[in-house]
Amino acid sequence: TLQAPIIHTFHMPNDPKWRTIARVSRQRIGDVIAVYVHLMVCASNADERGQTQSFVCEDVATALDLEEENVTAILSAMQGRVLNGERLAGWEKPGGVEAVVYRLQTAVSVQQTYG
């Protein structure tokens, strides 16, 4: 059986910045990570990859069963940490966010193809 690629360079769930963002925004860490996943999808689909202008707080709040204010608080706490304005920080770095998104998409594709 084919297995999905292992992501060695991205230890997202254990990175202390998520706990900092959760504390600063006064939101749950799982909600912080879920909002970030939505940001990665948005940045991956943008015409200028890495940009998040098409991110809609209301839609993400609805998708995650949160209040829009919760999403806004998370985005505010992400500024300067993982978000620079409307751009994901570290998008262009080798092994950065874009590489992680690519590996996640590859893992999903392999899983869908080979079960």
N, C-alpha and C positions, 0 to 999 in steps of 0.2 A: 504494500500500500504506500502510495506517495504521501509524504507529510508536508505540511505547509512550512515555508522557510522560518527559521527561528530568528527573532530580532534581538541580536546581542547588544546593539549600541543604544537601545532605547529602553530604559528602565522606568517608564512613565509612572506606574502606580507607586513606586517607592521614592520618587524624587521629592525632597522636602519642600520644593517651591509650591506644590499643590496644597500642602497643609498651610503654608503661609498665605496663599491666595484665599483659601477657605476661611482662615482666621480673620484676615483683613476684610473680606466681604461679608463675614458672618453667615456663610453658607456651608452646606455639607460638602465634604471633599469629593464624594461621588458626583454631585451636581457640577462641581468645578471641572472635573475631568470630562463629564458628558458635554458640557458647553465647549470645552477645548476640542473634543472630537468633532463637533459641529463646525467649529472654526477651521479645522484641518480640511474637512470636506469642502467647505466654502472656498478656501484658499487653493485647493487642488483643482477646483472647477473654474476658477477665475480666468478671464482672458489674460491678465497679467498675473501669472501664478504667484501665490503668496499673499495676494491682496484679499481683503475680507469685506469690501464695500457692499457685497450683496447679502451679507449676514443680516438677518431680520430678527431682532430680539423677540418680537411677539410670536413669530413662527417657532423659534427655538423653545421659548417658554411653553407654548402649547404642546410641542413634541415631547418635552420632558416633564409635563405636568407641573410647571413652576409658574410663579407670578413673574411678569415681565420685569418688575423691580429687582427680583433675585438675579436674573440674567444680567441686568444692567450693573448691579453691584459686583458681580463676578468679573465682567469685562473691565470695569474700573480698576479692580484689584490686579488684573492681569497686565495692565499698562506698565511698561518698563520692565516687566518680568518675562512674559512670553508674547506680548503684543506691543508693537510700536506703532501707535496710531491705528491705521487700518491694515497693517501688515504683520504677519506672524514673524516673530523674532527667530533668527537662525534658519530661515527658509532656504537660503542659498548655500549654506555651509555644507561641505561634503559630509554625508552621514547625518545631515540636519533633518528638519521637518519634512521637506519634500521627499527625501530618501525614505523616511519612515512611512509616509503615505503610500509611496510606490510599493514598499514591501508589504504593507497591510493589504493593498489592493491585489497584489500577487498571491498572497496567502489565501484571500477570499476566493480568487479565481481558481486556484489549485483545489481548494476544498470543494467548490461547486462542481468542478470537472471530475474529480476523482472520489469525492465523498469521503 
